[in-house]
Amino acid sequence: EQRVAILEEAEADIGDATRYYPSNSEIDTLAAKLQMALQQIPQAKQLLERSIRLDGANTRARILRAKIHLAEGEIQEAFDLAEKGLVYSSNSFGLARLRLECARKLDFDWRTNRQIFQDYLQIAENDVPVRVEFICRLMEESDLKSAKRQLDILRRCDASYPTKIKCVQQIQKNGKSLVMEGSYHSVRFGRGYVHVDGFPEHMGAYLDLKLLPRGATLGDGRRVTVELAVNGFGLRVSKLIHAA
């Protein structure tokens, strides 16, 4: 009952403001948020669309309207709203994130998706999960030079240890886990790196020897076949398939 009373009071206040300022984009946006809280979605749509017509740079209105589009399965419409909004607010985290979310669901070519990832990461440079995802996509496309550059940035990301260590994504190639060969080189007891064949210099994959069968050892220079993944600290071996 208390929530209903608050909403009714807010509705009355916004109604008064609308009468005084009938062509105010921000007031229309607030009114739309109230209608959404009341589950009056058709009214919210109308208010948000008018808000955007009044002020194309109203980022909040664009994001709210786009979220309604997404909820109704209208992915392209949501993408278009975010894309046009970035013309006005090129550094908007909310719009860039929304555009990326839509792009994941739309059938864009890799060149388009790559640019969308890059635009987003220019704004959200410390978003570890998205950068990890981008690196995996680059490697899937065999763009190792760009992947290495992104790995270097990833290691400098200002994120907590739990965030970096828990964010792990398997690298895929043609829908299957990427399998590569290389040579193992130890760094200190229990840890080392695999220098992967064909990868750029200093793009080794971290190998935790706990992946070995109990009692097995792995000396310097041993040839290995591995599956690869990326976490917030860089490239790592996710599975040791074979050691020659």
N, C-alpha and C positions, 0 to 999 in steps of 0.2 A: 504493500500500500504506500509506503514511504517513497519507493522508487517511482511509482505512478504519479504521486503528487509532485515530485521533483520534475518529471518529464512534462507534466501539464503546465507547471509554472514556467519552465523553459520555453515551451511552445508559445505561451502567451507573451513572454518577453520578446521572442524572435518575431512574433506577429507584429508587435508594436514597432520593432526596429525596421521591419520590412515596409510598414506603412510610411515611416519617416524617410526611408532610403530605399525606394522601390527598385533601383538599378544598381545595387551594390553586390558585387560578386562574392565577397567574403561572407556577407549575411546570408546569401543564398546557400553557400556551402555549409554554414552552421545549421541552417534550416534543414538541409538535406541529411546531415548527420543525425539530427533529431528524428527525421522520418525513418531513417535506417534503424535507429534504436527502437522505434515503434513498429518495425517490420512493414512499413508502408513504402515498399520498394518502387512502385510506379511513380509515386510523388517525388521520391528521392531522385530518381532518374531525371525527371523534368527539371528539378531545381539545379542539379549538377550540370546538365547540358546548358541551361541558361547561364549559369555561373561561368562556364567556359567560354560561351559566346561573348559575355560581357568583358572577360579578362582571360585571354589565351594563356597568360603566364601564371594563372592560378594553379599551382602544382598540386595542392591538396585536393582540389576539385577533380583534377584529371586522375589522380591516383584512386580516389574513391569511386569515380565512374568506371575506371578500368577494372577495379576489383569486382564490381557488379557484373561487368562483361565476362570476367573470368568465371565467376560463380554460375553464370548462365551458359558457359561453354563457348563464348564468343571470343576466341583467342586472338584472331586477327584484329578485331575491333579494339581490344585492349592494347595490343602491340602498337597500333596506329596512334592511339591517344598518347602513349608514352613517348613514341618516336617524335611526334609533333611537339610535345611538351619540352623535350630536350633542346629544341631550337630556342626556346625562351630561357630555359634554366639548364644550361649545359652541364653544371656540376651537381645536379640534383641526384642524391643517392637513391631516393625512393623511385624516381622515374627510371634511372639506369637499371636498378634491381628488377623493377617490373618488366622492363623491356627484355632483360635477360631471361626472366622466368617464362615469358611468352615465347621467346625464340627457341627455348628448349622443346617446346611443344609444336612448333611450326616446322614445316619441311623446307627450311632454308638450306642453301648450299654452304659448304664449309667456309668459303671466303667471307660470306655475310656473317655467319656465326662467329668467326674468328674476330672480326672487327667489333662485334657486340661485346664479346668477352674483354677485348682490349679496352674499349671505352669504359666498361664497368670497373675494371681493375685500375684504371687511371684515377677513379674517384675513391674506390674502396681498396686501397693498396694492401691493407692488412687482412683482407678476407681470405683466410687460409683455405677453407673448403673450396671456394670458387677457383682460386689459383691452382690448387691441386687438380681440380677437374680440367682446367684449361691445359695444364701440362700433359695430362693423360690424353687429351684430344690431339694436342700437337704431336705427341709420339705416335698416336694411332695413324696420323697423317704423314708420318716419317719426316717431320720437320724438326730434326734433332738440334739444329743450330738455335732455333727459337726456343725449343724446350729447355736447352741448357741455360739460356739467358733467363728464362722464367724460374728455373731452379735456383739460380743465383739470387734472384729477388726474393724467392720464397724463404730462403734461409735467413734473410734479413727482416722478415715480417715481425712486427711487434705483436706477438700473440703469446698466450700462456703455454707452459709446457704441456698440460693436459690437452689443450686444443690441438697442438701440433702433433702429439704422439698418437692421439685417438683418431685423427682425420687421415684415414688410409683409403686409397682407391686403387684397385687393380687396373693395370694397363691392358687394354684390349686391342686386338688386331683382327678385323673381319669377324667380330662377334666372339672371339675366343681369347683366352689369356695369352698375352705376348710371351713367347718362349725364345730365349736368346742364349748364346754360348759366349764364354769368356774365360779369363784366367783369374784365379784367386790370389790376393796379396794381403797378408796379415798386417795389422796395425799395432794391436796389443792383444794380450791374452783374451781369447774368446771372441775377438772381433776383427773384422777385416772388410775388404772391398773386392768386388768383382769388376775387373776392367772388361767391359762388354765389347765384343768384337764390333767394329764399325762405328762405335760411339765416339764423340769428340773427347779430346784429352780432358782430364779432370771431371769426367761425368761418370764416375764409378758408382756402383750400387752397393750400399751397405749390406753386409751379410753377418747376421748373428749366428754363431756356430751352434746355438741351441736348435737350429733347424736340422742339424745332422742327426743321424740315428745314434742311439746311446752307444758310447764307446768308440765311435768313429772319429777320425781326425782329418784335417785338411791342411796340407802344407802349401807353402808359397809356390806359385806357378802352376798349381793343379788346374786342369781344364774342367770346367763345370758347365752344366746346362741348367738354366734357372727360369723361373717366372718372376716378373718384375711388378712392383707397385710404387706408388708415391705417397709419402706422408708429409707432415709439415716440416720435416727436417731434410727431405730430399728423396732421392731414388733409393730403393731398397729391394732386396731379394725377398719375395714373399713365399717362394717354394724352391727348394733345391731338388731338382729332378734327377740329376746324375752328376757324379764326380769321376773323372777318368783316372 
